Amino acid sequence: MCLSVPSKVVEIHDDMSVTVDTLGVRRRVSCHLMAEPLSVGDFVLIHIGFVMNKIDEKDAQQSLELYQEIVTKMQLETE
């Protein structure tokens, strides 16, 4: 099972790659598996360094909120 946290495209490069921001962490990933073009501001899901698909911003925000809720609960349980 994989957990893919939505990432926001923050920069587009000429070599079929983009820089994404995932919860404050930026990294460069490949777009070689994407058929549709990406734009800065798009939300995507990534698997092993490749953009797999673009997702709706509303769905991305809901996922990020849920993910943050899980992290917060886990932190409270360890205190």
Order of alpha helices (4+ residues) and beta strands (2+ residues): beta-beta-beta-beta-beta-alpha
